[in-house]
Amino acid sequence: MSDALLPAGFEALEPFLGRWDGETGMARMAARSTATMAEIRAFYDVAIEHAEAALAYLDRFELDALPEDAARLLRIMLGLVQASMAIEIHGQARAPGAPWPSGVTIVQGLQPFG
C-alpha cells in the first residue's frame, strides 16, 4: 500500500488537498463559498489541466472500490466542479445574492462522495 496522497502524475494537486477535497458536497461548497477568487483561480487553473487525465485514471476503478489516493483524486475533481461554478458561471465565489452561510444544509448527498 502506498503512502502517496494522490496517484502518480497528480502531485501538482497536492497543495490543494485539505480545502478542495472535502468529504461531502457541503464541505466542497463551503470551500468555494469561503475562498477568495484568487484562491479559487489558483486551484481551478491547476485542476482543470489535470481533469481529463484524472477522469481517465478514475475510470479504471469501481466507484465503491477506489483506493484512498484515487478517492482523494475524485474528491478534488468534485472540488473542481465547485470552483468551476465560481470561475465559469458566477464570476465570484457565491451566486449573486446568495447569502453565506445559507439556510440550506444538505445532510446527505449521493454516496459515497455526497
C-alpha positions as CSV (number, residue, x, y, z in Angstrom):
1,M,0.0,0.0,0.0
2,S,1.4,3.4,-1.0
3,D,1.6,6.4,1.3
4,A,1.1,8.8,-1.7
5,L,-1.7,11.4,-1.2
6,L,-2.6,11.3,-4.8
7,P,-1.9,8.8,-7.7
8,A,1.4,9.4,-9.6
9,G,1.1,12.2,-12.0
10,F,-1.2,14.3,-9.9
11,E,1.3,15.7,-7.5
12,A,0.5,19.3,-8.7
13,L,-2.9,19.0,-7.0
14,E,-1.4,18.1,-3.5
15,P,-1.2,21.8,-2.3
16,F,-5.0,22.0,-2.7
17,L,-5.7,19.0,-0.5
18,G,-7.4,19.8,2.8
19,R,-9.6,22.6,1.2
20,W,-10.9,21.3,-2.1
21,D,-11.2,17.6,-1.4
22,G,-13.9,17.8,1.2
23,E,-15.7,14.5,2.2
24,T,-19.1,15.9,1.3
25,G,-20.7,18.2,-1.3
26,M,-21.5,20.7,1.5
27,A,-17.8,20.7,2.5
28,R,-16.8,21.4,-1.1
29,M,-19.4,24.1,-1.4
30,A,-18.1,25.7,1.8
31,A,-14.6,25.6,0.3
32,R,-15.8,27.6,-2.7
33,S,-18.1,29.9,-0.7
34,T,-15.3,30.9,1.8
35,A,-12.4,31.2,-0.7
36,T,-11.2,34.3,-2.4
37,M,-11.4,34.4,-6.2
38,A,-7.6,34.4,-6.3
39,E,-7.6,31.1,-4.3
40,I,-10.3,29.6,-6.5
41,R,-8.5,30.7,-9.7
42,A,-5.2,29.2,-8.4
43,F,-6.9,25.8,-7.8
44,Y,-9.0,25.9,-10.9
45,D,-6.0,26.6,-13.2
46,V,-4.1,23.6,-11.9
47,A,-7.0,21.3,-11.6
48,I,-8.5,21.9,-15.0
49,E,-5.2,21.0,-16.6
50,H,-5.4,17.6,-14.9
51,A,-9.1,16.9,-15.2
52,E,-9.1,14.8,-18.3
53,A,-6.2,12.6,-17.1
54,A,-7.8,12.4,-13.7
55,L,-11.1,11.2,-15.1
56,A,-9.4,8.7,-17.3
57,Y,-7.4,7.4,-14.3
58,L,-10.5,7.2,-12.1
59,D,-12.4,5.3,-14.8
60,R,-10.3,2.2,-14.1
61,F,-12.0,1.6,-10.8
62,E,-15.4,0.8,-9.5
63,L,-16.8,3.8,-7.5
64,D,-17.2,1.8,-4.3
65,A,-13.7,0.2,-4.6
66,L,-11.4,3.2,-5.1
67,P,-8.0,3.1,-3.4
68,E,-7.7,6.0,-1.0
69,D,-5.4,8.0,-3.2
70,A,-7.9,7.7,-6.1
71,A,-10.8,8.5,-3.8
72,R,-8.9,11.7,-2.8
73,L,-8.4,12.5,-6.5
74,L,-12.1,12.0,-7.2
75,R,-13.0,14.4,-4.3
76,I,-10.6,17.0,-5.6
77,M,-12.2,16.7,-9.0
78,L,-15.6,17.2,-7.3
79,G,-14.0,20.3,-5.7
80,L,-13.1,21.4,-9.3
81,V,-16.8,21.3,-10.1
82,Q,-17.4,23.8,-7.3
83,A,-14.5,26.0,-8.4
84,S,-15.7,26.0,-12.0
85,M,-19.1,27.5,-10.9
86,A,-17.3,30.5,-9.5
87,I,-14.9,30.9,-12.5
88,E,-17.2,30.0,-15.4
89,I,-20.6,31.0,-14.2
90,H,-20.8,33.4,-11.3
91,G,-17.6,35.4,-11.6
92,Q,-17.4,35.3,-7.8
93,A,-17.3,32.7,-5.0
94,R,-21.0,32.5,-4.5
95,A,-24.0,33.0,-6.7
96,P,-25.0,36.7,-6.9
97,G,-27.4,37.5,-4.0
98,A,-26.7,34.1,-2.3
99,P,-26.0,34.6,1.4
100,W,-23.3,32.6,3.2
101,P,-23.7,30.7,5.2
102,S,-27.0,29.8,3.6
103,G,-30.0,28.4,5.4
104,V,-29.8,25.2,3.4
105,T,-28.0,22.2,4.8
106,I,-27.7,19.1,2.7
107,V,-27.5,16.3,5.2
108,Q,-26.8,13.5,2.8
109,G,-25.8,13.6,-0.8
110,L,-25.1,10.9,-3.3
111,Q,-22.9,8.3,-1.7
112,P,-20.1,7.6,-1.2
113,F,-18.9,11.1,-2.1
114,G,-22.0,13.1,-1.4
